[in-house]
Amino acid sequence: MQVAVILSGCGNRDGSELQETLSLLLALDRRDIRYQCFAPKTDFAVVDYLSGKGETGERRSLFAEAARIARGNILDLTEYRADNFDALCLPGGMGAARNLSTYAFDGKNMQVMPEVERAILDTHKQKKPVCAMCIAPIVLAKVLGPYGVRLTMGQHCEASEVAESLGAHQVDCQPTEVAVDKENRVITTPAYMVASRISEIFDGAENMVKELCEMLR
């Protein structure tokens, strides 16, 4: 079994959330599921992690930053082919809302990066599972909303309202719980949308990957 993982940078405020990404990769590895990380070759606006006062004015390579998490083993997202993988996963982090999509800036008028949209749609058309954590399900809401996808943003919030306006159905979940849409083959967990402890992130990822294995049986 092999899973593709789309990264959006490195860091919770402007890239892939490190704890969520690590918990996902660990949950996959514990089940002997191979994974390949992908990322778009684009740049992004860096956020100030120390002051929390917004962007620094610096721009960096999203692909190079994502390579830090993947220990250099990363491919350009344009190389993703659904034929070669059993499932597709998107960990959370604001990179999903700022880089893979424009949700952070445009709300319900958001757009999704074409390479990301193609990867999700190609996987969905082949009836292969798509998993997402934290804020990343908002990307699925935009792409798969027309299919009536069921997913979780944790509890009712601004993001869940936007997801529903896009045609998705919000499922309220606690930090370690998972929303499973068997028809659309989508599995999501809220992670830091509602979690407050790293242990909850790891448990949520474990439960998501457990459901993934069940779906792939």
C-alpha positions in Angstrom: 0.0 0.0 0.0 1.3 3.5 -0.8 -0.2 6.9 0.1 0.6 10.3 -1.3 0.9 13.2 1.1 0.5 16.9 -0.1 2.6 19.3 2.0 2.1 23.1 2.0 5.3 24.4 3.5 6.8 23.9 7.0 5.1 25.4 10.1 1.6 25.8 11.4 1.1 29.5 10.5 2.2 29.5 6.9 2.8 25.8 5.9 2.1 22.3 7.0 1.6 21.9 10.8 4.6 19.9 11.9 2.9 17.9 14.7 0.0 16.9 12.5 2.2 16.0 9.6 4.5 13.9 11.8 1.6 12.1 13.5 0.2 11.3 10.0 3.4 9.9 8.7 4.0 7.9 11.9 0.5 6.4 11.8 1.1 5.3 8.2 4.6 3.9 9.0 3.4 1.9 12.0 1.1 0.1 9.6 3.9 -0.5 7.1 2.1 1.9 4.6 4.6 3.5 2.3 4.2 7.2 1.6 5.5 9.8 -0.8 5.4 13.5 -0.1 4.5 16.0 -2.8 4.4 19.8 -2.8 3.7 22.5 -5.4 6.7 24.4 -6.8 5.7 27.9 -5.8 6.6 30.5 -3.3 4.7 31.9 -0.3 4.6 34.8 2.1 6.4 34.1 5.4 4.5 34.7 8.7 6.3 36.0 11.8 6.2 33.2 14.3 7.7 35.1 17.2 5.5 38.2 17.3 2.5 36.7 15.6 2.0 40.1 13.9 1.4 38.9 10.4 3.7 38.6 7.4 7.4 39.5 7.5 7.6 40.7 3.9 9.9 37.7 3.0 8.9 35.1 0.5 10.3 31.5 0.4 10.0 28.4 -1.8 7.1 26.3 -0.6 8.8 23.2 -2.2 12.1 23.8 -0.4 10.3 24.4 2.9 8.2 21.2 2.6 11.4 19.3 1.8 12.5 20.0 5.4 9.7 17.8 6.7 10.2 15.1 4.1 13.9 15.0 4.7 14.5 15.8 1.1 12.4 13.0 -0.3 9.8 15.1 -2.1 8.3 15.4 -5.5 6.7 18.2 -7.5 2.9 17.9 -7.2 2.6 18.0 -11.0 4.2 14.5 -10.9 1.3 13.1 -8.9 -0.6 10.3 -10.6 -3.6 8.8 -8.8 -3.0 5.5 -10.6 0.2 5.1 -8.6 -1.3 5.5 -5.1 -4.0 4.0 -2.9 -4.9 7.2 -1.2 -4.2 10.9 -0.9 -3.6 12.8 2.4 -3.5 16.5 3.4 -2.2 17.3 6.8 -3.3 20.7 8.3 -1.6 23.9 9.0 -2.4 27.4 7.6 -0.5 26.5 4.4 -3.6 24.7 3.3 -5.6 27.9 3.7 -2.9 30.3 2.5 -0.9 28.4 -0.1 -2.9 25.4 -1.4 -6.0 27.6 -1.5 -6.9 31.2 -0.9 -9.4 30.5 2.0 -7.4 32.6 4.4 -7.8 35.6 2.2 -11.0 35.1 0.3 -13.3 33.0 2.6 -16.2 31.5 0.7 -14.9 33.0 -2.5 -11.7 30.9 -2.2 -9.9 29.2 -5.0 -7.8 26.1 -4.9 -4.4 25.8 -6.6 -5.0 23.9 -9.9 -2.4 21.2 -9.2 -4.1 20.5 -5.8 -7.5 20.5 -7.3 -6.4 18.1 -10.0 -4.8 15.7 -7.5 -8.0 15.6 -5.4 -10.4 15.2 -8.3 -8.2 12.5 -10.0 -8.1 10.5 -6.7 -11.9 11.0 -6.2 -12.7 9.9 -9.7 -10.8 6.7 -9.1 -12.8 6.1 -5.9 -9.7 6.2 -3.8 -9.7 7.7 -0.3 -8.8 11.2 0.4 -7.9 12.2 4.0 -7.4 15.6 5.6 -6.7 17.1 9.0 -7.4 20.4 10.8 -8.1 23.2 8.3 -7.2 21.2 5.2 -10.8 19.8 4.9 -11.7 23.3 3.7 -9.8 22.5 0.5 -11.9 19.3 0.1 -15.1 21.4 0.7 -14.2 23.6 -2.2 -13.3 20.8 -4.6 -15.7 18.1 -3.5 -18.6 20.3 -2.2 -20.5 19.7 -5.4 -20.5 15.9 -4.5 -22.1 16.7 -1.1 -18.9 15.6 0.8 -19.3 15.0 4.6 -16.3 16.3 6.6 -15.3 17.9 9.9 -13.9 21.2 10.8 -14.2 20.1 14.5 -17.2 22.1 15.8 -19.3 24.8 14.3 -17.1 27.8 13.3 -16.5 30.2 10.5 -14.7 27.6 8.5 -17.6 25.1 8.9 -20.0 27.7 7.7 -17.9 28.3 4.6 -17.6 24.6 4.0 -21.4 24.2 4.1 -21.9 27.2 1.8 -19.7 25.3 -0.7 -22.0 22.2 -0.6 -20.1 20.2 2.1 -21.8 18.8 5.2 -20.2 19.5 8.6 -19.9 16.7 11.1 -19.1 17.8 14.6 -16.2 15.9 16.1 -14.1 15.9 19.2 -10.3 16.2 18.8 -9.5 12.5 18.4 -12.6 11.6 16.4 -13.0 11.0 12.7 -15.6 11.9 10.2 -16.0 9.2 7.5 -17.8 9.7 4.2 -18.1 6.2 2.8 -19.8 7.4 -0.4 -17.2 9.9 -1.3 -14.4 8.0 0.4 -13.3 11.0 2.4 -11.9 10.7 6.0 -11.2 13.8 8.1 -10.1 14.6 11.7 -10.2 18.1 13.4 -6.7 18.1 15.0 -5.8 21.6 16.1 -9.1 23.0 15.0 -10.3 21.8 18.4 -7.4 19.9 20.0 -5.2 21.5 22.8 -2.7 18.7 23.3 -0.2 17.0 21.0 -1.4 13.6 22.3 -4.8 14.4 20.8 -3.2 15.1 17.5 -1.4 11.7 17.4 -4.6 9.9 18.5 -6.7 11.6 15.8 -4.1 10.7 13.1 -4.1 7.1 14.4 -7.8 6.9 14.2 -7.9 8.5 10.7 -5.3 6.0 9.3 -7.2 3.2 11.0 -10.3 4.2 9.1 -8.3 4.5 6.0 -7.1 0.9 6.3 -10.7 -0.2 6.9 -11.8 1.6 3.7 -9.0 0.0 1.6 -9.8 -3.5 2.7 
